[in-house]
Amino acid sequence: MLAKLSRNFDSSRGVCDSRGCGTGRRPQTADGPNFKYEEVNTGNLHLTGKQPPATVAVGDTFRFVAEVIEFNTVQCVFRLAPVSTETR
């Protein structure tokens, strides 16, 4: 399954809603689910766009496309593997 993540993602209608993260429990966060890359370096991000940067810095903006590896229902965390990362 691919999850396309953008700043327009509406977590209030996502997996973590007022009923919890599919467990019947209240979510651990009021903001909705979290998304996490583990052991990923810049080369693994598959940077695309008109001028992909050589490095990633604070303040850079991206649009992520990722494969969902795992979903932790207790912590409301999606563990992801990057498919592509487009500069914005």
C-alpha positions, 0 to 999 in steps of 0.5 A: 500500500502507498501512502501519499503524504502532504501538508493537506493530509487531514489526520482528523479523518484519518486512522486516529479519530475520536475512537482511537487508532483502530483499537477502541482506545483514545489516541495518544495524540490530539493531532492524529497519526505520526509518520516515521522513517527509520534508518533512512539517509538522504540517498534513500529519499529518492529526491525528485523535482526540477532541482533536487537538492544534494542535502536536506536542511531545516526549512526545506519543503517536500512532498512525500510518497511512501510505502507503509511498512507498519502501523502501531495502533497504540502509538498511532505511528506509521512506519514508512519506507520512502518511494519518492520525495519531491521538492516543492 
